[in-house]
Each structure stands twice: as structure tokens, then as C-alpha cells.
Amino acid sequence: ASVESDYGQARSAWSRDGERLRLDVDVPVNAVAEVHVPRAAGQAVFEDGRPAASQQGVRLLREEAGAVVYEVGSGSYRFLAATPGPGGREPREPPRRGDRTAPRIDGLKVVPARVVAGRSATVRWSLSEPAVTRIAVQQRVDGWRRGKQCVIEARAVSKRARAAAKREPAARRRAAKATRGTRCHDWREVRAATVAGRNGANRWTLDSRRMASATHRVVLVAADAAGNRSRERYAGFTVTQKKQRKQR
């Protein structure tokens, strides 16, 4: 499931394997989400292999009947509700019957790697077996570190504001810079598609219309018919504006 917010698209997906429940959540940049994770009696909630409440960016809000509620910042999270293993650790995945080999993504690249805004590019990759492939196109956005969050700065700053900042005394400028914290960056999803990948070479046409001039990347994940998922694969590219010819 997905929903469009003022900050971008938020998504969630769940699956159940016996008594185990897995919940995947994607939160857009600069957003905060409240996540309800269902759990049965005797189960614990883990996130990316560790107790959820101990993970960075995850805060326990409350426990309800049959669920635990967390607050999470921007990013991707993978929750699991299951009976704890030895030492309270996340239990291992139960053995699967039949196919247990995850598909492999090789040779991922964007051609050309420098795309003029408004033109198309081709995303190329190969699969070790037929698999449904999710393609996400993400734009790099810069900001300032505020605790555990990367707060994205405003895109546009007026000329008057820039001129006023330059007229400030140097000491004041240094103090303002010190209070901002350290620079950071995050990734904002601007395109998404799901394609039926085939064994061997695959390609997908990327339309760069209405994409900002910035650094971007494509993120691919493939899942076969048995539910085996590949590792995420990344390929970067840059969108640039078309140069205007000077009139004589």
C-alpha cells in the first residue's frame, strides 16, 4: 500500500510466514510516521535483526492489545514480529521447501550516465532467473543534521536573503553555521515502476521530464515466484539542464 503525502510517497507492505509477520515501511524525507506492528502473545518485535526499540530512528510509543506502536523518521524499515531466539535475538528464517535461491542482479547501469533534462535514458541489468523487479528512481537532497534526523534545507533562497547574509558580520555567520550542525544528505523517491524481469538481459526506459538537475540513482530489488528477494542494487546518474545557445 502507498499514500502520497506533502513530503512524498509513503509505502508499506506485509507478509506472513506461519506465526511470523514481516512489515516493510518506507517513510519520505522530512516526514515522521507512526507504525503499528501486530504481534501475538510471547512474540517480540525486531527491526533489521535487532530489537526494534534499540534501533536508531525508531522510538517506542506504546503497547496496545495485539500490537506495538513505534515512531520512525524518514528511511526504510523492516520490522519482524516473531518468537525471540536464544538470547532474545531475532530468530532465524525457517527453512523453505523447494527453491531457496534468491535472484541475482548483475550489470546494473544507466545509459547515458549524464542525462539532459527532458530526454530519456535506459536502465540496463541482467537477472539470474525470471523475477518481478521493482525500480525506484531517487534524487539526492542535501540538508543539515538535527540529532538523528537529516533535515532538508529549503530549495530556493531569494537573492535578497543571500545578499543580506553576506552583509552580516563574519562572527555572526560563523555562529549561525555552527548552530546548523553538520551537512548530510538523503534520497527522495521521484519515480517508481514494477516490471516482469526475464532471465538474462533486461532494460527499462527512464523518462527524465520534470526531474530536477541533481544527482540521482536507481535502486533495484527482484523477487522470484518462490518469494526469494535479491539484494538491493544501485546505479548513479546525473540530470543536467540543456544548454541554451547564445543568440548572435
C-alpha positions as a Python dict, from the first residue, in 0.01 Angstrom:
ca = {
    (1, 'A'): (0, 0, 0),
    (2, 'S'): (114, 355, -66),
    (3, 'V'): (-9, 708, 2),
    (4, 'E'): (101, 1046, -129),
    (5, 'S'): (194, 1298, 142),
    (6, 'D'): (322, 1656, 133),
    (7, 'Y'): (676, 1514, 159),
    (8, 'G'): (648, 1235, -99),
    (9, 'Q'): (519, 880, -120),
    (10, 'A'): (494, 664, 194),
    (11, 'R'): (468, 286, 145),
    (12, 'S'): (411, -27, 350),
    (13, 'A'): (394, -397, 270),
    (14, 'W'): (347, -703, 489),
    (15, 'S'): (381, -1080, 462),
    (16, 'R'): (316, -1370, 698),
    (17, 'D'): (506, -1699, 729),
    (18, 'G'): (334, -1915, 986),
    (19, 'E'): (334, -1716, 1311),
    (20, 'R'): (595, -1470, 1184),
    (21, 'L'): (481, -1135, 1047),
    (22, 'R'): (708, -906, 847),
    (23, 'L'): (626, -540, 783),
    (24, 'D'): (826, -320, 545),
    (25, 'V'): (784, 58, 575),
    (26, 'D'): (924, 343, 363),
    (27, 'V'): (895, 698, 502),
    (28, 'P'): (972, 1000, 278),
    (29, 'V'): (1232, 1265, 363),
    (30, 'N'): (1147, 1510, 646),
    (31, 'A'): (842, 1302, 747),
    (32, 'V'): (764, 1115, 1070),
    (33, 'A'): (538, 809, 1077),
    (34, 'E'): (357, 610, 1343),
    (35, 'V'): (390, 235, 1276),
    (36, 'H'): (159, -26, 1432),
    (37, 'V'): (321, -372, 1430),
    (38, 'P'): (80, -657, 1513),
    (39, 'R'): (221, -927, 1739),
    (40, 'A'): (93, -1237, 1917),
    (41, 'A'): (146, -1330, 2282),
    (42, 'G'): (508, -1422, 2353),
    (43, 'Q'): (640, -1250, 2042),
    (44, 'A'): (892, -965, 2022),
    (45, 'V'): (938, -704, 1751),
    (46, 'F'): (1268, -671, 1567),
    (47, 'E'): (1391, -421, 1309),
    (48, 'D'): (1673, -517, 1076),
    (49, 'G'): (1783, -801, 1303),
    (50, 'R'): (1779, -619, 1638),
    (51, 'P'): (1511, -530, 1896),
    (52, 'A'): (1313, -251, 1731),
    (53, 'A'): (1321, -8, 2027),
    (54, 'S'): (1705, -14, 2029),
    (55, 'Q'): (1743, 80, 1664),
    (56, 'Q'): (1843, 429, 1554),
    (57, 'G'): (1548, 630, 1427),
    (58, 'V'): (1289, 402, 1598),
    (59, 'R'): (1113, 516, 1917),
    (60, 'L'): (871, 305, 2120),
    (61, 'L'): (547, 496, 2179),
    (62, 'R'): (318, 243, 2347),
    (63, 'E'): (198, -116, 2357),
    (64, 'E'): (-159, -198, 2268),
    (65, 'A'): (-366, -515, 2269),
    (66, 'G'): (-212, -726, 1993),
    (67, 'A'): (24, -455, 1862),
    (68, 'V'): (324, -237, 1939),
    (69, 'V'): (335, 125, 1819),
    (70, 'Y'): (661, 295, 1711),
    (71, 'E'): (754, 638, 1578),
    (72, 'V'): (1005, 637, 1291),
    (73, 'G'): (1175, 908, 1087),
    (74, 'S'): (1250, 914, 717),
    (75, 'G'): (1403, 599, 572),
    (76, 'S'): (1329, 231, 509),
    (77, 'Y'): (1245, -8, 792),
    (78, 'R'): (1196, -386, 804),
    (79, 'F'): (1001, -499, 1111),
    (80, 'L'): (954, -861, 1219),
    (81, 'A'): (715, -989, 1487),
    (82, 'A'): (826, -1336, 1597),
    (83, 'T'): (912, -1551, 1897),
    (84, 'P'): (1264, -1447, 2012),
    (85, 'G'): (1553, -1683, 1954),
    (86, 'P'): (1831, -1771, 2201),
    (87, 'G'): (1946, -1469, 2399),
    (88, 'G'): (1647, -1264, 2285),
    (89, 'R'): (1790, -1229, 1935),
    (90, 'E'): (1591, -1232, 1614),
    (91, 'P'): (1512, -1595, 1519),
    (92, 'R'): (1649, -1740, 1202),
    (93, 'E'): (1430, -1775, 896),
    (94, 'P'): (1257, -2115, 887),
    (95, 'P'): (1385, -2345, 614),
    (96, 'R'): (1187, -2324, 292),
    (97, 'R'): (1091, -2612, 74),
    (98, 'G'): (1186, -2612, -290),
    (99, 'D'): (1354, -2305, -436),
    (100, 'R'): (1562, -2117, -176),
    (101, 'T'): (1795, -1934, -415),
    (102, 'A'): (1742, -1559, -440),
    (103, 'P'): (1760, -1397, -784),
    (104, 'R'): (2080, -1209, -861),
    (105, 'I'): (2100, -869, -1028),
    (106, 'D'): (2415, -803, -1232),
    (107, 'G'): (2543, -531, -1464),
    (108, 'L'): (2311, -255, -1344),
    (109, 'K'): (2381, 78, -1517),
    (110, 'V'): (2210, 386, -1659),
    (111, 'V'): (2294, 481, -2019),
    (112, 'P'): (2389, 759, -2057),
    (113, 'A'): (2510, 836, -1705),
    (114, 'R'): (2463, 1210, -1776),
    (115, 'V'): (2105, 1275, -1884),
    (116, 'V'): (1982, 1603, -2031),
    (117, 'A'): (1653, 1702, -1867),
    (118, 'G'): (1357, 1610, -2087),
    (119, 'R'): (1537, 1327, -2264),
    (120, 'S'): (1522, 954, -2200),
    (121, 'A'): (1781, 716, -2061),
    (122, 'T'): (1795, 337, -2047),
    (123, 'V'): (1832, 133, -1729),
    (124, 'R'): (2003, -199, -1807),
    (125, 'W'): (2051, -504, -1586),
    (126, 'S'): (2057, -882, -1605),
    (127, 'L'): (1880, -1142, -1388),
    (128, 'S'): (1985, -1495, -1297),
    (129, 'E'): (1620, -1610, -1324),
    (130, 'P'): (1277, -1464, -1407),
    (131, 'A'): (1174, -1226, -1127),
    (132, 'V'): (947, -930, -1065),
    (133, 'T'): (1175, -627, -1041),
    (134, 'R'): (1094, -305, -859),
    (135, 'I'): (1272, 4, -989),
    (136, 'A'): (1292, 316, -775),
    (137, 'V'): (1444, 642, -902),
    (138, 'Q'): (1572, 861, -620),
    (139, 'Q'): (1707, 1217, -610),
    (140, 'R'): (1979, 1325, -372),
    (141, 'V'): (1874, 1609, -141),
    (142, 'D'): (2110, 1793, 97),
    (143, 'G'): (2039, 1918, 446),
    (144, 'W'): (2168, 1963, 800),
    (145, 'R'): (2196, 1702, 1074),
    (146, 'R'): (1948, 1759, 1360),
    (147, 'G'): (2008, 1483, 1613),
    (148, 'K'): (1927, 1158, 1433),
    (149, 'Q'): (1738, 1328, 1151),
    (150, 'C'): (1866, 1481, 829),
    (151, 'V'): (1658, 1798, 786),
    (152, 'I'): (1640, 1903, 423),
    (153, 'E'): (1701, 2273, 363),
    (154, 'A'): (1474, 2490, 152),
    (155, 'R'): (1537, 2453, -221),
    (156, 'A'): (1510, 2819, -311),
    (157, 'V'): (1671, 3112, -135),
    (158, 'S'): (1592, 3461, -263),
    (159, 'K'): (1867, 3692, -389),
    (160, 'R'): (1773, 3944, -122),
    (161, 'A'): (1821, 3684, 153),
    (162, 'R'): (2161, 3581, 14),
    (163, 'A'): (2272, 3942, -8),
    (164, 'A'): (2158, 4009, 349),
    (165, 'A'): (2351, 3704, 472),
    (166, 'K'): (2669, 3833, 306),
    (167, 'R'): (2636, 4170, 480),
    (168, 'E'): (2626, 4008, 824),
    (169, 'P'): (2945, 4024, 1032),
    (170, 'A'): (3177, 3728, 988),
    (171, 'A'): (3143, 3627, 1355),
    (172, 'R'): (2764, 3608, 1323),
    (173, 'R'): (2791, 3399, 1007),
    (174, 'R'): (3027, 3157, 1182),
    (175, 'A'): (2791, 3130, 1481),
    (176, 'A'): (2492, 3062, 1254),
    (177, 'K'): (2687, 2794, 1070),
    (178, 'A'): (2789, 2629, 1399),
    (179, 'T'): (2425, 2603, 1514),
    (180, 'R'): (2320, 2431, 1190),
    (181, 'G'): (2520, 2120, 1267),
    (182, 'T'): (2691, 1900, 1009),
    (183, 'R'): (2596, 1858, 647),
    (184, 'C'): (2410, 1544, 544),
    (185, 'H'): (2209, 1409, 253),
    (186, 'D'): (1914, 1183, 196),
    (187, 'W'): (1735, 1030, -103),
    (188, 'R'): (1385, 1129, -220),
    (189, 'E'): (1195, 893, -450),
    (190, 'V'): (1075, 1063, -768),
    (191, 'R'): (987, 765, -989),
    (192, 'A'): (886, 402, -931),
    (193, 'A'): (792, 110, -1152),
    (194, 'T'): (749, -267, -1133),
    (195, 'V'): (842, -482, -1431),
    (196, 'A'): (836, -854, -1504),
    (197, 'G'): (1205, -929, -1543),
    (198, 'R'): (1324, -1220, -1754),
    (199, 'N'): (1624, -1445, -1725),
    (200, 'G'): (1913, -1261, -1888),
    (201, 'A'): (1928, -903, -2014),
    (202, 'N'): (1658, -652, -1922),
    (203, 'R'): (1601, -284, -1992),
    (204, 'W'): (1366, -7, -1882),
    (205, 'T'): (1322, 341, -2030),
    (206, 'L'): (1367, 627, -1784),
    (207, 'D'): (1181, 949, -1864),
    (208, 'S'): (1364, 1250, -1716),
    (209, 'R'): (1087, 1503, -1778),
    (210, 'R'): (1002, 1710, -1467),
    (211, 'M'): (1316, 1581, -1294),
    (212, 'A'): (1539, 1836, -1121),
    (213, 'S'): (1901, 1896, -1218),
    (214, 'A'): (2073, 1693, -947),
    (215, 'T'): (2244, 1365, -864),
    (216, 'H'): (2011, 1067, -888),
    (217, 'R'): (2027, 690, -855),
    (218, 'V'): (1819, 387, -945),
    (219, 'V'): (1753, 116, -685),
    (220, 'L'): (1654, -234, -799),
    (221, 'V'): (1513, -526, -599),
    (222, 'A'): (1396, -853, -759),
    (223, 'A'): (1167, -1126, -618),
    (224, 'D'): (1110, -1466, -780),
    (225, 'A'): (795, -1680, -777),
    (226, 'A'): (904, -1858, -455),
    (227, 'G'): (928, -1527, -268),
    (228, 'N'): (1308, -1509, -260),
    (229, 'R'): (1432, -1149, -273),
    (230, 'S'): (1758, -1022, -414),
    (231, 'R'): (1987, -771, -254),
    (232, 'E'): (1937, -406, -345),
    (233, 'R'): (2150, -285, -633),
    (234, 'Y'): (2232, 80, -708),
    (235, 'A'): (2346, 280, -1010),
    (236, 'G'): (2400, 655, -1012),
    (237, 'F'): (2338, 914, -1282),
    (238, 'T'): (2311, 1291, -1316),
    (239, 'V'): (2034, 1504, -1468),
    (240, 'T'): (2152, 1832, -1626),
    (241, 'Q'): (1973, 2118, -1794),
    (242, 'K'): (2001, 2165, -2167),
    (243, 'K'): (2245, 2441, -2256),
    (244, 'Q'): (2091, 2740, -2426),
    (245, 'R'): (2252, 2856, -2747),
    (246, 'K'): (2362, 3216, -2743),
    (247, 'Q'): (2189, 3432, -3000),
    (248, 'R'): (2407, 3647, -3213),
}
